[in-house]
């Protein structure tokens, strides 16, 4: 598929803005790393060689300890298995990830629940939290949860806001007035109170939090798309399409919508940043993901309570949030400049 020459110019302009371009590459790299995080941060072995056969437990089913000659039937503790194989010297071996801890695992079983500073010998590169869980592991998996939420948030906000905004701008009249009044009323419903009520009735999952957040966030995009559609509807190409007998969906989605792409693309990074901030804030207040789900907000909450005795908790969580939000903001600024409608405009 060949890209429109103007689209190619916009992409080239974006690539020339080095700060935004390299930030995008870093964000993509972080997303890829988070997607395959089990290969680097996980308490399951990557490969187990036992009596001539190989096992790959990372993405497979639970393997009981009895499979490796141990005296228990629950899931194998691969860190202990590795030490046992080393002591036996029978040619069996285990390869563990770089960080051999899961985000919800107590790394000091049977010991007191206190935060521990970074310990490279035990592979706790950022230390542990007050429940003996590895901080680096929780940061990475918390990032994965935050980005899943952010992409879902952006998709549904754009789906609802773009569709409704285009319809409002294209049809206008009574339909436009009714929807505007509804948005004004809906915008006055207190978002936080709804979250508190839902959290007191059901256990908030990622899907439930996403649904509630989207229900209160789509209105802003609707106004932007309404304004752009009103402007594009007055163009000559829209009148020509109507004269030629093009259907309403075709005019809206194949003619008007492509010419509002600058608005859509510009707001994408900032929409993701607001979603990350929202899920972090909800987790920090205790109305977000249920524990022990990895969460940046929960880590911030822990860090503020243990700032004196365990500063590495709040430092790690705060640094991760700031770095990710800065990278996304740099991408958004570069996209906004590259897709500036005063420099590049598309008419069809």
C-alpha positions, 0 to 999 in steps of 0.5 A, a space after each residue: 500500500 502506497 502512502 499519500 505523499 502528504 502523509 509521507 511528508 508528515 512522517 518525514 517531518 516527525 522523524 526529523 524531530 529527534 527528541 520525539 522520534 527517539 522517544 517513540 523508539 524507546 516507548 516501543 522498546 519498552 512495550 516489546 520488553 513488557 510483552 515478553 517480560 516473562 523471559 527476563 523477570 519470572 519465577 519460572 525457569 526458561 529451560 529445565 534439562 532433566 534426565 535427557 528431556 527438556 522442559 520450557 515452563 515459562 509459558 507452559 502449564 504448571 509442572 509439579 515438583 514430583 516431575 523432577 523427583 521432588 517430594 511435593 505436588 505443587 508447582 516447582 520452585 525452580 530456584 531451589 531446583 537449580 541449587 539441587 541440580 548443582 549439588 547432585 552434579 548429575 548433568 541436570 540443569 536449570 536456566 532462570 530469568 535474569 530476575 527470578 522473582 514473580 511480582 506477587 511472590 514473597 521473596 523472604 518466606 517465613 521472615 518478617 515483612 520489611 522492605 529490603 534494600 537492593 541486593 544484587 546477590 539475590 537479584 533484587 536489583 531495586 530491593 523489595 517492598 514491605 511485603 517482601 516482593 521484588 520491586 523491579 518485577 512489580 515495576 515491569 508488570 505494573 507498566 504492562 498493566 498500565 499500558 494495557 489500560 492506556 491502549 484500551 482507554 484510547 481505543 474506546 474513547 476514540 471509538 465513542 468520541 469520534 463516531 458521536 462527534 462526527 455524527 453531531 457535526 454532520 447532522 447538526 440541528 436537533 440531534 446535535 442539541 440533544 447530544 450536547 445537552 446530554 454531554 453537559 449533564 453527564 459531565 457533571 456526574 462525579 467520576 470519583 464517587 462512581 468509582 468509590 461506589 463500584 469499588 464498594 460493591 464489586 472487586 474492581 478489575 482492569 475491565 471494570 476500571 476501564 469501562 468506568 473511566 471511558 464512560 467519563 472521558 469520551 466527551 472531550 474527544 466528541 467536541 473536538 471531532 464535532 468542531 472538525 466535522 463542522 469545518 470539513 462539512 463546509 468544504 467543496 469536496 463534501 458538497 461534491 460527494 453529496 451531489 455525486 450520491 455518496 452515502 452518509 457513512 461514506 462521506 463521514 468515514 471516507 472523506 471527512 474523517 481522513 481530513 481530521 486525522 491531524 486532530 486524532 493523531 495529535 491527541 493519541 499520546 496525550 490520551 495515553 498519558 492521561 490514562 496512565 495518570 488515571 489508573 495510577 491515581 486510582 490505585 494510589 487512592 485504593 480504588 484501583 486494581 485489587 491487590 496483589 496486582 502489580 500497580 505503580 499507584 500501589 507502589 507509590 502508596 507504599 513508598 509514601 508510607 515508608 519513605 524514611 525507612 525504604 526510600 527506594 520504593 517511592 524513588 523507583 515508582 516515581 522515576 518509572 512514572 516520570 520517565 514514561 510520561 516524559 517519553 510519551 509527552 515528547 512523542 505527543 509534541 513531535 506528532 503535534 508539530 509534524 501533523 500541524 494542519 497549518 503546514 499540512 492539509 488533506 482534501 479529497 
